[in-house]
Amino acid sequence: MKFSVEQKYDRAAAEVIACYCDADSYARWPTGGHLSSPEVLSVVHSQQTVTVSLRYRFVASLPSAALAIIDPDKLTWVEESIYDLNRLSSTTRLIPDHYASKLSASITTTYRDTASGSIRETRGEFRVKILLFAGQVERAIVDGIRDHLRAEQAAISQILAES
């Protein structure tokens, strides 16, 4: 399932991307919704790139029929994002802790300056390989990602306002 989310900020793109590359900012991210708060595993700075590894858990309900195949307690993954500070972009891959053969995702994000701040545009594709229930599970997870990105926008805006 393909998805895209656009987030608008009243600060420059370089300032926004800097928040995503700061381990301390994740402690202020929202809780609740479909996804857990991120657990920061590592933030590695190298020349003009920053690699951020976060662990997430899917915490919303799944369709009851999918529960016969998927254990919700095992629906966890590492989100590894590589930020290119020169290009103001990032690529993200989700590395499932379980069900690696059943889940895959690719995500790209671009940051661009506007007259009134910046826009962060996230595009991705999430695939679930489960007979009969793939679409339902994909929709539940992608809805969770969209909700999380909207809540994340408010947290990043607050962090930027206080800096």
Kinemage of the C-alpha trace (Angstrom):
@kinemage 1
@onewidth
@group {chain A} dominant
@subgroup {mainchain}
@vectorlist {calphas} color= white
{ca met a 1} P 0.000 0.000 0.000
{ca lys a 2} L 1.448 3.338 -1.038
{ca phe a 3} L 1.083 6.390 1.149
{ca ser a 4} L 2.214 9.996 1.379
{ca val a 5} L 2.061 12.622 4.097
{ca glu a 6} L 2.919 16.310 3.829
{ca gln a 7} L 3.882 18.274 6.939
{ca lys a 8} L 4.266 22.055 7.036
{ca tyr a 9} L 6.584 23.851 9.430
{ca asp a 10} L 7.190 27.532 10.071
{ca arg a 11} L 10.963 27.003 10.256
{ca ala a 12} L 13.651 26.317 7.644
{ca ala a 13} L 14.090 22.787 6.325
{ca ala a 14} L 17.595 22.509 7.840
{ca glu a 15} L 16.162 23.261 11.301
{ca val a 16} L 13.435 20.654 10.892
{ca ile a 17} L 15.824 17.946 9.739
{ca ala a 18} L 18.118 18.813 12.673
{ca cys a 19} L 15.265 17.906 15.074
{ca tyr a 20} L 14.961 14.485 13.474
{ca cys a 21} L 18.711 14.007 13.905
{ca asp a 22} L 18.706 14.937 17.615
{ca ala a 23} L 18.283 11.963 19.978
{ca asp a 24} L 16.904 14.216 22.731
{ca ser a 25} L 13.935 15.326 20.610
{ca tyr a 26} L 12.447 11.815 20.541
{ca ala a 27} L 11.758 11.902 24.281
{ca arg a 28} L 9.173 14.616 23.547
{ca trp a 29} L 7.309 12.768 20.818
{ca pro a 30} L 3.679 11.829 21.283
{ca thr a 31} L 2.448 8.714 23.005
{ca gly a 32} L -0.733 6.862 22.191
{ca gly a 33} L -2.299 6.185 18.836
{ca his a 34} L -1.372 3.244 16.654
{ca leu a 35} L 2.377 3.309 17.285
{ca ser a 36} L 4.404 3.347 20.477
{ca ser a 37} L 6.739 6.196 21.308
{ca pro a 38} L 10.085 5.618 19.628
{ca glu a 39} L 12.897 3.959 21.543
{ca val a 40} L 16.181 5.550 20.399
{ca leu a 41} L 18.659 2.796 19.613
{ca ser a 42} L 21.381 4.956 18.035
{ca val a 43} L 22.138 8.273 16.346
{ca val a 44} L 25.371 8.213 14.331
{ca his a 45} L 26.763 11.378 12.735
{ca ser a 46} L 29.130 10.886 9.789
{ca gln a 47} L 30.242 13.709 7.491
{ca gln a 48} L 27.022 14.955 5.858
{ca thr a 49} L 24.788 12.074 6.937
{ca val a 50} L 23.101 11.069 10.153
{ca thr a 51} L 21.776 7.552 10.723
{ca val a 52} L 18.984 7.295 13.276
{ca ser a 53} L 17.724 3.910 14.488
{ca leu a 54} L 14.449 3.778 16.435
{ca arg a 55} L 12.351 0.859 17.672
{ca tyr a 56} L 8.567 0.996 17.370
{ca arg a 57} L 5.702 -1.266 18.374
{ca phe a 58} L 2.299 -1.349 16.695
{ca val a 59} L -0.137 -0.886 19.591
{ca ala a 60} L -3.541 -0.545 17.900
{ca ser a 61} L -6.056 -3.306 17.351
{ca leu a 62} L -5.817 -5.528 14.307
{ca pro a 63} L -8.763 -7.122 12.545
{ca ser a 64} L -9.789 -10.204 14.540
{ca ala a 65} L -9.211 -12.559 11.613
{ca ala a 66} L -5.598 -11.343 11.309
{ca leu a 67} L -4.949 -12.272 14.938
{ca ala a 68} L -5.001 -15.926 13.939
{ca ile a 69} L -1.836 -15.298 11.930
{ca ile a 70} L -0.147 -12.332 13.648
{ca asp a 71} L 0.782 -11.993 17.297
{ca pro a 72} L 0.335 -8.259 18.060
{ca asp a 73} L 3.112 -8.461 20.690
{ca lys a 74} L 5.533 -9.379 17.906
{ca leu a 75} L 4.595 -6.478 15.645
{ca thr a 76} L 7.752 -4.486 16.384
{ca trp a 77} L 10.419 -3.096 14.093
{ca val a 78} L 13.491 -0.923 13.852
{ca glu a 79} L 13.129 2.192 11.749
{ca glu a 80} L 16.527 3.040 10.276
{ca ser a 81} L 16.657 6.478 8.652
{ca ile a 82} L 19.655 7.908 6.852
{ca tyr a 83} L 19.476 11.701 6.638
{ca asp a 84} L 21.414 13.465 3.891
{ca leu a 85} L 22.108 16.927 5.297
{ca asn a 86} L 23.252 18.321 1.932
{ca arg a 87} L 20.217 17.157 -0.017
{ca leu a 88} L 17.777 17.697 2.876
{ca ser a 89} L 16.315 14.244 2.406
{ca ser a 90} L 16.186 10.867 4.068
{ca thr a 91} L 15.621 7.249 3.202
{ca thr a 92} L 14.077 4.908 5.722
{ca arg a 93} L 13.804 1.192 5.946
{ca leu a 94} L 11.759 -0.750 8.442
{ca ile a 95} L 13.460 -3.851 9.791
{ca pro a 96} L 10.890 -6.147 11.417
{ca asp a 97} L 11.940 -7.857 14.656
{ca his a 98} L 9.554 -10.679 13.678
{ca tyr a 99} L 7.717 -11.594 10.497
{ca ala a 100} L 10.589 -10.367 8.307
{ca ser a 101} L 9.326 -12.455 5.382
{ca lys a 102} L 5.825 -10.994 5.732
{ca leu a 103} L 6.510 -7.244 6.123
{ca ser a 104} L 8.463 -4.787 3.991
{ca ala a 105} L 8.541 -1.031 3.625
{ca ser a 106} L 10.417 1.679 1.772
{ca ile a 107} L 10.119 5.336 2.686
{ca thr a 108} L 11.691 8.505 1.278
{ca thr a 109} L 11.369 11.954 2.750
{ca thr a 110} L 12.262 15.318 1.263
{ca tyr a 111} L 12.506 18.639 3.061
{ca arg a 112} L 12.160 21.880 1.129
{ca asp a 113} L 12.090 25.518 2.096
{ca thr a 114} L 9.057 27.658 1.336
{ca ala a 115} L 8.365 31.370 1.712
{ca ser a 116} L 6.795 30.756 5.133
{ca gly a 117} L 8.984 27.914 6.440
{ca ser a 118} L 9.332 24.426 5.007
{ca ile a 119} L 7.537 21.307 3.898
{ca arg a 120} L 8.461 17.747 4.813
{ca glu a 121} L 7.025 15.249 2.335
{ca thr a 122} L 7.079 11.552 3.186
{ca arg a 123} L 6.276 8.929 0.571
{ca gly a 124} L 6.347 5.242 1.151
{ca glu a 125} L 5.097 1.801 0.418
{ca phe a 126} L 4.195 -0.776 3.042
{ca arg a 127} L 3.658 -4.403 2.039
{ca val a 128} L 2.228 -7.262 4.058
{ca lys a 129} L 2.443 -10.782 2.662
{ca ile a 130} L -0.405 -12.612 4.396
{ca leu a 131} L -3.055 -14.420 2.416
{ca leu a 132} L -6.542 -12.949 2.673
{ca phe a 133} L -5.714 -10.286 5.294
{ca ala a 134} L -2.835 -8.346 3.719
{ca gly a 135} L -4.978 -5.359 2.723
{ca gln a 136} L -6.615 -5.049 6.140
{ca val a 137} L -3.280 -5.222 7.968
{ca glu a 138} L -1.609 -2.813 5.525
{ca arg a 139} L -4.432 -0.289 5.998
{ca ala a 140} L -4.239 -0.552 9.795
{ca ile a 141} L -0.479 -0.048 9.846
{ca val a 142} L -0.439 2.742 7.228
{ca asp a 143} L -3.250 4.527 9.094
{ca gly a 144} L -1.075 4.254 12.205
{ca ile a 145} L 1.921 5.690 10.366
{ca arg a 146} L -0.165 8.625 9.066
{ca asp a 147} L -1.587 9.354 12.524
{ca his a 148} L 1.862 9.131 14.044
{ca leu a 149} L 3.335 11.537 11.486
{ca arg a 150} L 0.586 14.084 12.212
{ca ala a 151} L 1.213 13.864 15.965
{ca glu a 152} L 4.954 13.986 15.351
{ca gln a 153} L 4.504 17.243 13.411
{ca ala a 154} L 2.991 18.909 16.469
{ca ala a 155} L 5.859 17.708 18.675
{ca ile a 156} L 8.545 18.922 16.249
{ca ser a 157} L 6.767 22.280 15.877
{ca gln a 158} L 6.748 22.651 19.671
{ca ile a 159} L 10.446 21.790 19.916
{ca leu a 160} L 11.266 24.328 17.200
{ca ala a 161} L 9.125 27.016 18.864
{ca glu a 162} L 11.060 26.575 22.115
{ca ser a 163} L 14.498 26.773 20.487
